[in-house]
Amino acid sequence: MFEKKIYIQRREQLKKSLQSGVVLLLGNGEAPVNYAGNDYSFRQDSSFIYYVGLNTPDLVYVLDIDGDKEYLLGDEYSIDDIIWMGNLPSLKDRAAEVGIETTLPSAQLPTLISGTRKIHYTKQYRYRNLLLLSELLNKQPKKVNNDFSVELTRAIIAMRLIKSPEELKELEEAGRIGYAMHIIAMKMCQPGVSEQEIAGIIEGLAISQGPRVSFPTILSQNGQTLHNHDHSGILESGRLMLCDAGAENQNLYASDFTRTTAVGGRYSQKQKDIHNIVLKALNDSIAMAKPGITYQSVHRNAYKILFEGLRDLGLMKGDTEEALNAGAPALFMPHGLGHALGLDVHDMENLGETLVGYDDETQRDTRFGYGSLRFGKRLEPGQVLTVEPGIYFIPQLIKKWKAEKINTNFIRFDLLEDYYSFGGIRLEDDIVITPTGCRPVYEKRLPVTVEEIEQTVSDR
């Protein structure tokens, strides 16, 4: 938790950005795993944490803009709660920690939002909160999310997108944990080791230093599957292990790194060739990222590097600009170059990916691959982003394009069969945009060259 004044200032700024009405921020509740008394690890809503700072369940924040009044609603702990969970602070004490003077029981929420005034709320991703709003507003659940406040959502995005110095310190701490996770994964990348064992150990490290991983760990020899959460494989010599993992720190800020390690710590020449193309795309994208340019243009430049690198290897052919305009490199990188990072690993995606990543100036490109870019708009100091180019050989996609004769002027389909068992390589770093360029969120960069990764594996 930050100092009280930070939450007060944030709420005051939010109030000034809206003209009138009532702001309603719902905190999250407990979510049962398989019965009511056995819950998943509690995770507070990120916008609620940002403005209210209280990481406890079943709280609601109400800001009456017209009446210049704010409220924290919840229920006092019962003696049964205290027996099972210990002596806990009262609702009023919790509110005082973050500078909110007035507290009310949850039952009074309908009274606070009654009348004809505009009720500002964001889209809901938890069914519990969606049903609560459905009952409060007398709307069908689908109608609730259709009628979310664009005004409030844009105000939250504008504030949360630019990270304060205090937030950058939190993100650096999350990066430190993520760094340690990846070093362990590299050192364990040996033939005969199970993917599950590595995933379990690095996730255990995340839990030992923070509340949880920032997203389900992706760790697999089948790196051609972009979000591969299956850890059932046993590492085999000659293959590649893609590890995309990160951690939340105690204040819920996230890290997100990816490295691809040769099993046993020795890359083949074919693996080195692909790795070095991806590395050039990563380094050149980081060098290019600075205020005033769109991340969409950085994404396009990454495609340019991938195309020219694969053309040098003989796997692609033709004119660079024509290939980029045709979307040919997307066969090998069907995803976007990166996304915003903060209190969420895909920061504020629950508020609407397009609202976060695009604006009136920069529109989402609808072409395959290009359209998967989550964040494309013009860069500004204080934004935190991931940079994660990759090259993947997805047999099903290659066969589909070949059969449908897609981009045959640019792709040497006859040579790609030799890569059907290759897997994929992704490399990912986290950056913060500065007034003159960008810098790593965590100052210590993970081993990233072939030589650095091989040395890390051998130093175990």
Long-range contacts (C-beta under 8 A, 24 or more apart in sequence): 1-53, 1-54, 1-55, 1-97, 1-98, 1-251, 2-53, 2-166, 2-251, 4-97, 4-98, 4-99, 5-99, 6-53, 6-164, 6-166, 7-51, 7-52, 7-53, 7-98, 7-99, 8-98, 8-99, 10-50, 10-51, 10-159, 11-51, 11-63, 11-70, 13-159, 14-51, 14-63, 14-155, 14-156, 14-159, 15-63, 15-65, 15-68, 17-155, 17-158, 17-159, 18-65, 18-120, 18-151, 18-152, 18-155, 19-65, 19-151, 20-65, 20-66, 20-117, 20-118, 21-65, 21-66, 21-117, 21-118, 21-119, 21-120, 22-62, 22-63, 22-64, 22-65, 22-66, 22-112, 22-113, 22-117, 22-118, 22-119, 22-120, 23-61, 23-62, 23-63, 23-65, 23-120, 23-121, 23-152, 24-60, 24-61, 24-62, 24-113, 24-119, 24-120, 24-121, 24-133, 25-51, 25-52, 25-60, 25-61, 25-62, 25-63, 25-121, 25-122, 26-60, 26-121, 26-124, 26-129, 26-132, 26-133, 27-52, 27-54, 27-56, 27-57, 27-58, 27-59, 27-60, 27-61, 28-57, 28-126, 28-128, 28-129, 29-57, 29-58, 29-126, 29-128, 29-129, 30-57, 30-58, 31-126, 31-128, 41-211, 41-212, 43-211, 43-212, 43-252, 44-252, 45-126, 46-160, 46-252, 46-342, 46-343, 46-344, 46-348, 46-350, 47-122, 47-156, 47-160, 47-348, 47-351, 49-251, 49-252, 49-343, 50-156, 50-159, 50-160, 50-343, 52-98, 52-100, 53-97, 53-98, 54-94, 54-97, 54-98, 55-252, 56-94, 58-106, 59-94, 60-106, 60-109, 61-100, 62-109, 62-112, 62-113, 64-112, 66-117, 69-102, 70-100, 70-101, 70-102, 71-100, 71-102, 71-103, 71-104, 71-112, 72-100, 72-102, 72-103, 72-104, 73-103, 73-104, 73-105, 73-106, 73-108, 73-109, 73-112, 74-103, 74-105, 74-106, 75-105, 75-106, 76-105, 109-136, 110-136, 113-137, 118-149, 119-149, 120-149, 120-151, 120-152, 121-148, 121-149, 121-152, 122-148, 122-149, 122-152, 122-153, 122-156, 122-350, 122-351, 123-148, 123-153, 123-350, 123-351, 123-352, 125-350, 150-355, 153-351, 153-352, 153-355, 154-355, 156-348, 156-351, 157-348, 157-351, 157-355, 157-356, 160-342, 160-343, 160-347, 160-348, 161-340, 161-342, 161-347, 161-348, 161-356, 161-380, 161-382, 161-383, 162-380, 162-381, 162-382, 162-383, 163-342, 163-382, 163-383, 163-384, 163-432, 164-382, 167-253, 167-342, 168-384, 168-432, 168-441, 170-249, 170-251, 170-253, 171-253, 171-254, 171-255, 171-341, 171-342, 171-384, 171-430, 171-432, 171-441, 171-442, 172-441, 172-442, 172-443, 173-249, 173-253, 174-210, 174-214, 174-246, 174-247, 174-248, 174-249, 174-253, 174-254, 174-255, 175-255, 175-257, 175-430, 175-440, 175-441, 175-442, 176-442, 176-444, 177-205, 177-206, 177-209, 177-210, 177-247, 177-249, 177-255, 178-206, 178-214, 178-245, 178-246, 178-247, 178-255, 178-256, 178-257, 178-442, 179-255, 179-257, 179-442, 179-444, 179-446, 180-205, 180-209, 181-205, 181-206, 181-245, 181-246, 181-247, 181-257, 182-243, 182-245, 182-257, 182-259, 182-446, 183-446, 183-447, 183-456, 185-219, 185-241, 185-243, 185-245, 185-259, 185-261, 186-243, 186-259, 186-261, 186-447, 186-453, 186-456, 186-457, 187-456, 187-457, 187-459, 187-460, 188-460, 189-235, 189-241, 189-261, 189-262, 189-263, 189-264, 189-265, 189-457, 190-235, 190-263, 190-264, 190-265, 190-457, 191-235, 191-236, 191-237, 191-263, 191-264, 192-234, 192-235, 193-234, 193-235, 194-231, 194-233, 194-234, 194-235, 195-219, 195-220, 195-221, 195-230, 195-231, 195-232, 195-233, 195-234, 195-235, 195-241, 196-231, 196-232, 198-231, 198-241, 198-243, 199-231, 199-245, 202-243, 202-245, 203-245, 205-247, 206-245, 206-246, 206-247, 206-248, 209-247, 209-249, 210-247, 210-248, 210-249, 210-250, 211-248, 211-250, 211-252, 212-247, 212-248, 213-245, 213-246, 213-247, 213-248, 214-246, 214-247, 214-248, 214-254, 214-255, 214-256, 214-345, 215-246, 215-254, 215-256, 215-345, 217-243, 217-244, 217-245, 218-242, 218-243, 218-244, 218-245, 218-258, 219-243, 219-244, 219-245, 221-263, 221-423, 222-423, 223-260, 223-392, 223-423, 223-424, 223-425, 223-426, 224-392, 224-393, 224-394, 224-395, 224-422, 224-423, 224-424, 225-394, 225-424, 226-334, 226-335, 226-392, 226-424, 235-263, 236-263, 237-263, 237-264, 238-263, 238-268, 239-263, 239-423, 240-271, 240-422, 240-423, 240-424, 240-425, 242-423, 242-424, 242-425, 242-426, 244-426, 244-428, 246-345, 252-343, 253-342, 253-343, 254-341, 254-342, 254-343, 254-344, 254-345, 254-347, 255-341, 255-430, 255-441, 255-442, 256-341, 256-345, 256-386, 256-428, 256-430, 257-428, 257-429, 257-430, 257-446, 258-388, 258-390, 258-426, 258-427, 258-428, 259-427, 259-428, 259-446, 259-447, 259-448, 259-453, 260-424, 260-425, 260-426, 260-427, 261-453, 261-457, 262-453, 262-454, 262-457, 264-457, 265-453, 265-454, 265-456, 265-457, 265-458, 266-454, 267-450, 267-454, 270-419, 270-422, 271-422, 271-425, 272-450, 273-313, 274-391, 274-422, 274-425, 275-425, 275-427, 275-450, 276-309, 276-450, 277-305, 277-306, 277-309, 277-310, 277-313, 277-391, 278-306, 278-389, 278-390, 278-391, 278-425, 278-426, 278-427, 279-427, 279-448, 279-449, 280-305, 280-309, 281-305, 281-306, 281-309, 281-389, 282-387, 282-388, 282-389, 282-427, 282-428, 282-429, 282-448, 285-337, 285-387, 285-389, 286-387, 286-429, 286-431, 286-438, 287-437, 289-379, 289-385, 289-387, 289-431, 289-433, 289-437, 289-438, 290-379, 290-433, 290-434, 290-436, 290-437, 290-438, 291-379, 291-380, 291-381, 291-433, 291-434, 291-435, 291-436, 292-378, 292-379, 293-378, 293-379, 294-362, 294-376, 294-377, 294-378, 294-379, 295-337, 295-338, 295-373, 295-375, 295-376, 295-377, 295-378, 295-379, 295-385, 296-362, 296-365, 296-373, 296-376, 296-377, 298-337, 298-387, 299-336, 299-337, 299-338, 299-370, 299-373, 299-376, 300-324, 300-370, 302-333, 302-337, 302-389, 303-329, 303-330, 303-333, 303-369, 303-370, 304-329, 305-389, 306-332, 306-333, 306-389, 306-391, 307-410, 310-391, 314-412, 314-415, 315-411, 315-412, 315-415, 315-416, 315-419, 316-410, 316-411, 316-412, 317-409, 317-410, 317-411, 317-412, 318-409, 318-410, 322-409, 322-410, 323-407, 323-410, 326-407, 326-409, 326-410, 327-367, 327-368, 327-369, 327-370, 327-407, 328-407, 328-410, 328-411, 329-369, 330-367, 330-368, 330-369, 330-370, 331-369, 331-397, 331-398, 331-401, 331-407, 331-411, 332-391, 332-392, 332-393, 333-369, 333-389, 333-390, 333-391, 333-392, 334-368, 334-369, 334-372, 334-392, 334-394, 334-397, 335-369, 335-372, 335-388, 335-390, 336-372, 336-373, 336-374, 336-375, 336-376, 337-373, 337-387, 337-388, 337-389, 338-373, 338-374, 338-375, 338-385, 338-386, 338-387, 338-388, 338-428, 339-374, 339-375, 339-385, 339-386, 340-374, 340-375, 340-383, 340-384, 340-385, 341-384, 341-385, 341-386, 341-430, 341-441, 342-384, 346-374, 347-384, 349-374, 379-433, 380-433, 381-433, 381-434, 381-435, 382-432, 382-433, 383-432, 383-433, 384-430, 384-431, 384-432, 384-433, 384-441, 385-430, 385-431, 385-432, 385-433, 386-428, 386-429, 386-430, 386-431, 387-428, 387-429, 387-430, 387-431, 388-426, 388-427, 388-428, 388-429, 389-426, 389-427, 390-424, 390-425, 390-426, 390-427, 391-424, 391-425, 392-423, 392-424, 392-425, 392-426, 393-419, 393-420, 393-422, 393-423, 393-424, 394-424, 395-420
